[in-house]
């Protein structure tokens, strides 16, 4: 599709608050994309929220926006919509996206694009059958920091890459997963919902590893539940009497082999209290002649732009930074038929990696992948 005519977007889950409202919507509507995309319709779970969303975004884009609610068949049937973006909780991905694909509309779907490998494969097969283009919300690869690292690697300045190592911490103060969760986020702790730490933040990191260094050919994982019981906190973060049993590991050691025999390692932990000296996120890529280091004081490097260092010296990043610009770069790449944005096929590959990690940790053996 030519970008001389804006791609007309219908957005499912774009309410007046939340991740889509704070980041995905602003990324789509930023000035640099105003001639590339045009928001023309929204769809939410209720008539009231749909009307509120349509009213808000009609003011922002300067023209009326259609409001739909309930089934996505309605927004998919809108002849004025070219692409439907879906940003809802993982358990609802498949049910909402399949009617859109069957209507032969291109899709954006937030990662993990299904609550399981089976669901994601079903979505991917439908997309192939109906010939629709896809973009999945694995935005970290579009960060200015990651693009700078890609540039440095391509230059050969650190020589042949031999190993890479990542450490990351999700602190308890975030009130996600374990050992403290808000009521509205308890779905994250149920494995069946496909929104565990392994599914969401860990895979955002591992997708970026594969983007820069290639796919894993084998994986060996060890995991443990350090916090077997969690506590529900109120909206102010104060503990309530309610508790829940942990279903998923909160610590991982994941080792694998990348193309060229590169040894990759991720050490993931969560639940510790914030404190002086805690290292949130650090990623080193080591070559024969030097080292690239990516680090941040934020535990969510897929959202907050990290810093980049070459042989210990900080490197200036090109262009704007931050989550809105990062996701905007993904939108731009899709519109230009670029090769950097993640697709539903990437989502299938990543779900296979999740299953391999879980199997390795469960059975205590190395899993060889054929992705």
Secondary structure, DSSP 8 states (H G I E B T S, - for coil): --TTS-EEEEEET--SSSHIIIIIHHHHHSGGGTTTEEEEEEEESSHHHHHHHHHHHHHHHTS--EEEES-THHHHH-TT-SEEEE-S-GGGHHHHHHHHHHTT-EEEE-TTSSSSHHHHHHHHHHHHHHT--EEES-GGGGSHHHHHHHHHHHHTTT-SEEEEEEEEEE-GGG-SSSSEEEGGGGGGG-GGGT-STIIIIIHHHHHHHHHHH---SEEEEEEE-S--EEEEE-TTS-EEEEEEE--S-SEEEEEEEEGGGEEEEEEEEE-----TT---EEEEEEESS-EEEEEESSS-TTTS--EEEETTEE----S--SHHHHHHHHHHHHHTT-S-S--HHHHHHHHHHHHHHHHHHHHTS-EE---
